[in-house]
Amino acid sequence: MRFRQLERREFITLLGGAAAAWPLATRAQQPALPLVGFLSSGSPRAFAKFLSAFQQGLSEAGFIEGRNVSMIYRWAEGHFDELDSLAAQLVATPVELVAATGGLPSARAAKKATSTIPIVTVLGFDPVKVGLVESFNRPGGNLTGTSIIASELGPKRLSLLYDLDPGIQKVAIVVNPGSTSSDLEPENIVDAAKRAGRPFAVLKAGSEKELEAVFASAAQQGIHALLISADSLFMARRNTLVALADSNKLPVMYPFREFVDAGGLMSYGPSLVSAYRVAGGYAGRILKGTRPSELPIEAPTAFEFVINMKAARRFGFVIPPGLLAIVDETIE
């Protein structure tokens, strides 16, 4: 009898052990989720809205983080010199796709890190002009995405500043000297200012301290208004820029509406949220098997002109009827 009881206990123990092992065996047989590497030149806080839009695009393509896709994040937080290392980390993980966001420096870092892993990017520059792709319709290689051509809109932003007030004569653009694209954006604007017969300047700031110095010295240089470059460094510091514009009483035209939402005066440009959503959708299509070379670079079809009326009153501007007639949205 004692022998039979021992045998029964051993059987139950073995049965329990086998039952416990079944879920482990099942999990081991499940394929690993595809891994997307999200590379950004900005910070998680400043780019939370855009990451959410990217994830929305992914979900619309059938991929939800944690359910059927995993994501790993690398944030440069404005330190562009770290992007090459961060991109290399993602490629070595390895990931199945790199979402290179926050401008041209991220895209170039991802392209440098891999020529085989698909790259989806959100660019503010013409990707053909800067040598990232062969053409908009046929990108070639392993990179595709959206080009919001924000940097190409400089002359239009300058024109809107001129239209705001006849007292605005000398305008300057603030660029980030640490960006590989810092020389591209001012070119067209300088020519537009010359055609208008008005003086123009280029100011450089690569840190918050340098931004403070630029705003403080602008009045001494006789500058009446500023343009802000479409650079991720400035996007991450939009609250600082708005505060500096107010404290120095300098009207500023911004590249994206997020600056105006933060209290800035005016903006003209494409929707960043829409661009990131499209990029997320492209990422989903690539995960399903579409090759990057088969996806044309998506360009914006509409641009937003936004005015913050409260900010206009702070600066003492009465918005001319001609501007009010073409504005897309006013914020009170």
Residue, then its C-alpha position, 0 to 999 in steps of 0.5 A: m500500500r505504501f509503495r502504491q501511494l508513493e507511485r501515485r504521488e510521483f504520478i501527480t508530481l509528473l503530471g503537474g510539472a508537465a502541465a506547467a511546462w505546456p504554456l512555456a512550450t507554447r510561448a516558445q513556439q510563438p514567433a517573435l513580434p516584429l521589432v521597429g526601431f524609432l530614432s529621433s533627434g528630439s526628446p520623448r516629451a517634445f515629440a510625444k504628439f508625433l510619436s502618437a501619430f506614428q503609432q496611429g498610422l501603424s495601427e491603421a495598417g494593422f499593427i499595435e505596439g505590444r500586441n503584434v509589433s514591438m518598438i524600441y526607442r532611441w532619442a538624441e534630445g537635440h544632440f545630433d552628434e549622437l545620432d550615428s551611434l544611436a542608429a548603429q545600436l538599433v541596427a545591431t539589435p537588430v530591428e526589422l525597420v528603422a523609423a528615422t524621425g526629427g529631420l535630415p540628421s536622423a535620416r542620414a544617420a540611419k542611412k549610414a548605419t544600414s543599406t539593407i534594413p528598411i528606413v521610413t523617415v519624416l524629412g523637412f527637406d527635399p530628399v532628392k536634393v540632399g541625395l537620400v533618394e533617386s526620385f520622389n516616385r521611385p526612391g530606390g534603395n532602402l529609404t522612403g517616407t514623407s517629405i514635408i518640404a518645410s525648408e522650401l517654404g521660407p520665401k512664403r513665410l518671409s512674404l507673410l511677415y512683410d504683409l503683417d506690418p510695413g514696419i518690418q523691413k530687416v528680417a533674420i532667420v535663426v538656424n542651428p549650426g550643428s545641423t547638416s542642413s543649416d546651410l540649405e534653408p537660408e538660400n532661397i530666403v536670402d534671394a527672396a529678400k533681395r528681390a524685395g529690396r530688403p536686408f536679411a541676416v542669418l543668425k546661428a544658435g545651437s543651444e538654449k544659451e545661444l538662443e538667448a544671446v541671439f534674441a538679445s542681440a537681434a534688436q542691436q542689429g536692427i532686426h525687426a522680425l525673425l524666422i525660425s528654421a524647421d529644425s528639431l532642436f527648435m521644435a524641442r524648445r518651442n516654449t523657450l522660443v516663444a518666451l524669448a520672443d515675448s521678452n525681447k518684443l520680437p515678432v517671429m514667424y514659425p515653421f509649424r503650428e505647434f509653436v503657435d499653439a504654445g503661444g507664438l505669433m504666426s506659423y506657415g507650414p505642413s501638418l507634422v501630425s499628418a506626416y508622422r501618421v503617413a510614416g507610420g502607415y508606410a512602416g506597417r506596409i513594409l512590415k507586411g512585405t512591401r519594399p521601401s523602393e515601391l513606396p513613393i516619397e509622400a509630399p504634403t498637399a496642403f499648408e496651414f497658415v495659423i495666427n495667434m490673435k492673443a500674441a498679435r495683441r501682445f505685439g501691438f499688431v492689427i492683422p491686415p484684412g488681406l492676411l485674415a482673408i487667407v489665414d486657415e485658423t486663428i487662435e484666441 
